[in-house]
Amino acid sequence: MSKFWSETVKRCVPYVPGEQLNDANIVKLNTNENPYPPSPKVVEAIKVEAERKLNLYPSPTVDQLRTDIAEYYGLSKDNIFVGNGSDEVLAFSFLAFFEAGKPIRFPAVSYSFYPVYCKLFNISYEEVKLNRDFTLPVEAFFQTDGGVIFPNPNAPTSIYLEIDAIKEIVENNPDQVVIIDEAYIDFASESAVSLINTYNNLLVIQTMSKSRSLAGLRIGFALGNSDLIEGLTRIKDSFNSYTLDRLAIAGAEAAIKDTNYYKSTTREIIHTREWITAEMKKRGFHILPSQANFIFVSHYNKQAEELYAALKDRNVLIRHFNKPGIDNYLRVTIGTNKNMELFLNKLDEILA
Amino acid sequence: MSKFWSETVKRCVPYVPGEQLNDANIVKLNTNENPYPPSPKVVEAIKVEAERKLNLYPSPTVDQLRTDIAEYYGLSKDNIFVGNGSDEVLAFSFLAFFEAGKPIRFPAVSYSFYPVYCKLFNISYEEVKLNRDFTLPVEAFFQTDGGVIFPNPNAPTSIYLEIDAIKEIVENNPDQVVIIDEAYIDFASESAVSLINTYNNLLVIQTMSKSRSLAGLRIGFALGNSDLIEGLTRIKDSFNSYTLDRLAIAGAEAAIKDTNYYKSTTREIIHTREWITAEMKKRGFHILPSQANFIFVSHYNKQAEELYAALKDRNVLIRHFNKPGIDNYLRVTIGTNKNMELFLNKLDEILA
């Protein structure tokens, strides 16, 4: 600990992302990336933009991309905020809508970045225990002091919460902001975006990292009432005028327009998910009902940590969270059929 | 003001960047961008990277780029932090090293983002009046409670402070961090980077937006003792695991290696700066001695605001700060010779 560090540095507890190994031999099923490349139109748009005006600042207001996203969802540009990955959008949202002394609530099993933001920005929080089947106890999120945030589908459980339940949570927090973190929503049934025009306290956050195959481009966005978007914009403009570079903007504009491409890769992943789920059940795995691009599994007699290590030894990387309540579970990203066949073969070796 | 906004949103006073007009007819001399395109090697590296793995997350630790920058400066990777533009690096630095109750000091005429960060993060500050010739009153930065930050060369004055004076400031703040914001250093005589191995409380921040012609790519970096870099990394890892996208990393790696290219465009800009300075002096302008890629000027009998407006009417955009003490000055970015000839012609029309 350095004498030069602020109280903020001393207080914060950095997030640890899944291992990012640069080894081409590894089958990487640990960070919920999309196994398919982005739309060829995205790559083309980036290559064109690279030749244009990299010496000039990008748009600080990112109007065109915001307009494109708004059109996709039948909203207005003033309902859209864009950022450098949904992690940045989340960070800005915590600063904009949550604060010390008014505890927010999120599930105890959830995206482990939430408590990290709370510690960084000194925001009070309460962790709500999930039901025994890992579903969300809806009423426990009513009447909060400071607001609510959870992923839907939840991570790492992969379980989706129905829109009617979200409506109830939003209605029972009329003076607080409810944030639905929809990183995986395109692999699920229905987004809460449809509620935005009805509820001024609902913020939906999405990303292009998962369904649009653009984890490497860092594009996240928030959708909500224009007052909420203005709050986010004030924070962003007090932090960094230009959070998206010209290439990311160009790529994201192309991505949001090529709906057919991402719908087709998404269908493929859902198909693979259903197949691998069936195969793993045959092998003695308990698998939570997934509406995401990953599954959350435990085996009836093999320890999760042991399976994780044995797979890693065989160059297959999945994610194990060493956290009470889920430490006998493993999170497995859905790769291509070929990736998953290899994964199954290695599992069979280990379980044999 | 929305009832959903946190105290942070209510408190913050967003930065207003120079106008970013998307009109190809405008000669843009208002945001200190480099008029030359980036190195062709940067463009090529981006185009290659666009075809690679955009579906996968970038490196969270950005080791290769940090190693490349370290090599350029004869430092170690642990001395280098990279971020999404130097504005983000500055924001993280304010969070990491400054805090409430311990006032930091910066010049009253300086980068106007500093007070914005202070308000966002609730950091106390004192603004130090410049000398009458716009130079920095060095001793006024000694023995601060919370630390020091200033640009060198200063912005928008363009005036460079000698390394010996920086040394004195650093030595006279042994328990505080002194941040030298070197956005424009490549147009000046000498960087303070050479002092990093001697002083553990010195942080130097640079950017690829200016001398490397990459404002559109958003690459900033900090150089300092490994303890300071660790502090910044803890903040970044509590905020966003991946702040640089794959394309920005690839472009920045190519940029830091192509020294010849940027040295040649930098020489060109310095040459143009000296020429335009001489021409404007002939026309009755007072011009501060510039070591940046811009000049800070006032006219002996024409009001700055009036000149700004008359030039804007003629499609030439420069920057006017409506701030006491400098409201009769104009900041003019150094463009190509052709840009500056056009600018001079328009000036001659106005002054005629």
Chai-1 contact restraints between the chains, C-beta under 6 A:
chainA,res_idxA,chainB,res_idxB,connection_type,confidence,min_distance_angstrom,max_distance_angstrom,comment,restraint_id
A,S2,B,D227,contact,1.0,0.0,6.0,A-B,restraint_1
A,F4,B,F97,contact,1.0,0.0,6.0,A-B,restraint_2
A,F4,B,V177,contact,1.0,0.0,6.0,A-B,restraint_3
A,W5,B,G231,contact,1.0,0.0,6.0,A-B,restraint_4
A,S6,B,A96,contact,1.0,0.0,6.0,A-B,restraint_5
A,S6,B,F97,contact,1.0,0.0,6.0,A-B,restraint_6
A,S6,B,E99,contact,1.0,0.0,6.0,A-B,restraint_7
A,E7,B,E99,contact,1.0,0.0,6.0,A-B,restraint_8
A,T8,B,L95,contact,1.0,0.0,6.0,A-B,restraint_9
A,V9,B,A96,contact,1.0,0.0,6.0,A-B,restraint_10
A,V9,B,G231,contact,1.0,0.0,6.0,A-B,restraint_11
A,V9,B,R234,contact,1.0,0.0,6.0,A-B,restraint_12
A,C12,B,R234,contact,1.0,0.0,6.0,A-B,restraint_13
A,C12,B,S238,contact,1.0,0.0,6.0,A-B,restraint_14
A,P14,B,R234,contact,1.0,0.0,6.0,A-B,restraint_15
A,P14,B,D237,contact,1.0,0.0,6.0,A-B,restraint_16
A,P14,B,S238,contact,1.0,0.0,6.0,A-B,restraint_17
A,Y15,B,D237,contact,1.0,0.0,6.0,A-B,restraint_18
A,P17,B,P60,contact,1.0,0.0,6.0,A-B,restraint_19
A,P17,B,S241,contact,1.0,0.0,6.0,A-B,restraint_20
A,Q20,B,P60,contact,1.0,0.0,6.0,A-B,restraint_21
A,T31,B,Y57,contact,1.0,0.0,6.0,A-B,restraint_22
A,E33,B,N55,contact,1.0,0.0,6.0,A-B,restraint_23
A,E33,B,L56,contact,1.0,0.0,6.0,A-B,restraint_24
A,N34,B,N55,contact,1.0,0.0,6.0,A-B,restraint_25
A,P37,B,N55,contact,1.0,0.0,6.0,A-B,restraint_26
A,P38,B,L54,contact,1.0,0.0,6.0,A-B,restraint_27
A,V43,B,A50,contact,1.0,0.0,6.0,A-B,restraint_28
A,I46,B,A50,contact,1.0,0.0,6.0,A-B,restraint_29
A,K47,B,K47,contact,1.0,0.0,6.0,A-B,restraint_30
A,K47,B,A50,contact,1.0,0.0,6.0,A-B,restraint_31
A,A50,B,V43,contact,1.0,0.0,6.0,A-B,restraint_32
A,A50,B,I46,contact,1.0,0.0,6.0,A-B,restraint_33
A,A50,B,K47,contact,1.0,0.0,6.0,A-B,restraint_34
A,L54,B,P38,contact,1.0,0.0,6.0,A-B,restraint_35
A,L54,B,L214,contact,1.0,0.0,6.0,A-B,restraint_36
A,L54,B,G216,contact,1.0,0.0,6.0,A-B,restraint_37
A,L54,B,L217,contact,1.0,0.0,6.0,A-B,restraint_38
A,N55,B,E33,contact,1.0,0.0,6.0,A-B,restraint_39
A,N55,B,N34,contact,1.0,0.0,6.0,A-B,restraint_40
A,N55,B,P37,contact,1.0,0.0,6.0,A-B,restraint_41
A,N55,B,S213,contact,1.0,0.0,6.0,A-B,restraint_42
A,L56,B,E33,contact,1.0,0.0,6.0,A-B,restraint_43
A,L56,B,A215,contact,1.0,0.0,6.0,A-B,restraint_44
A,L56,B,G216,contact,1.0,0.0,6.0,A-B,restraint_45
A,Y57,B,T31,contact,1.0,0.0,6.0,A-B,restraint_46
A,Y57,B,A215,contact,1.0,0.0,6.0,A-B,restraint_47
A,P58,B,G216,contact,1.0,0.0,6.0,A-B,restraint_48
A,P60,B,P17,contact,1.0,0.0,6.0,A-B,restraint_49
A,P60,B,Q20,contact,1.0,0.0,6.0,A-B,restraint_50
A,N84,B,N84,contact,1.0,0.0,6.0,A-B,restraint_51
A,D87,B,N240,contact,1.0,0.0,6.0,A-B,restraint_52
A,E88,B,N240,contact,1.0,0.0,6.0,A-B,restraint_53
A,A91,B,F239,contact,1.0,0.0,6.0,A-B,restraint_54
A,L95,B,T8,contact,1.0,0.0,6.0,A-B,restraint_55
A,A96,B,S6,contact,1.0,0.0,6.0,A-B,restraint_56
A,A96,B,V9,contact,1.0,0.0,6.0,A-B,restraint_57
A,F97,B,F4,contact,1.0,0.0,6.0,A-B,restraint_58
A,F97,B,S6,contact,1.0,0.0,6.0,A-B,restraint_59
A,E99,B,S6,contact,1.0,0.0,6.0,A-B,restraint_60
A,E99,B,E7,contact,1.0,0.0,6.0,A-B,restraint_61
A,V116,B,S238,contact,1.0,0.0,6.0,A-B,restraint_62
A,L120,B,S238,contact,1.0,0.0,6.0,A-B,restraint_63
A,V177,B,F4,contact,1.0,0.0,6.0,A-B,restraint_64
A,S213,B,N55,contact,1.0,0.0,6.0,A-B,restraint_65
A,L214,B,L54,contact,1.0,0.0,6.0,A-B,restraint_66
A,A215,B,L56,contact,1.0,0.0,6.0,A-B,restraint_67
A,A215,B,Y57,contact,1.0,0.0,6.0,A-B,restraint_68
A,G216,B,L54,contact,1.0,0.0,6.0,A-B,restraint_69
A,G216,B,L56,contact,1.0,0.0,6.0,A-B,restraint_70
A,G216,B,P58,contact,1.0,0.0,6.0,A-B,restraint_71
A,G216,B,R246,contact,1.0,0.0,6.0,A-B,restraint_72
A,L217,B,L54,contact,1.0,0.0,6.0,A-B,restraint_73
A,L217,B,D245,contact,1.0,0.0,6.0,A-B,restraint_74
A,R218,B,D245,contact,1.0,0.0,6.0,A-B,restraint_75
A,D227,B,S2,contact,1.0,0.0,6.0,A-B,restraint_76
A,G231,B,W5,contact,1.0,0.0,6.0,A-B,restraint_77
A,G231,B,V9,contact,1.0,0.0,6.0,A-B,restraint_78
A,R234,B,V9,contact,1.0,0.0,6.0,A-B,restraint_79
A,R234,B,C12,contact,1.0,0.0,6.0,A-B,restraint_80
A,R234,B,P14,contact,1.0,0.0,6.0,A-B,restraint_81
A,D237,B,P14,contact,1.0,0.0,6.0,A-B,restraint_82
A,D237,B,Y15,contact,1.0,0.0,6.0,A-B,restraint_83
A,S238,B,C12,contact,1.0,0.0,6.0,A-B,restraint_84
A,S238,B,P14,contact,1.0,0.0,6.0,A-B,restraint_85
A,S238,B,V116,contact,1.0,0.0,6.0,A-B,restraint_86
A,S238,B,L120,contact,1.0,0.0,6.0,A-B,restraint_87
A,F239,B,A91,contact,1.0,0.0,6.0,A-B,restraint_88
A,N240,B,D87,contact,1.0,0.0,6.0,A-B,restraint_89
A,N240,B,E88,contact,1.0,0.0,6.0,A-B,restraint_90
A,S241,B,P17,contact,1.0,0.0,6.0,A-B,restraint_91
A,D245,B,L217,contact,1.0,0.0,6.0,A-B,restraint_92
A,D245,B,R218,contact,1.0,0.0,6.0,A-B,restraint_93
A,D245,B,A248,contact,1.0,0.0,6.0,A-B,restraint_94
A,R246,B,G216,contact,1.0,0.0,6.0,A-B,restraint_95
A,L247,B,L247,contact,1.0,0.0,6.0,A-B,restraint_96
A,A248,B,D245,contact,1.0,0.0,6.0,A-B,restraint_97
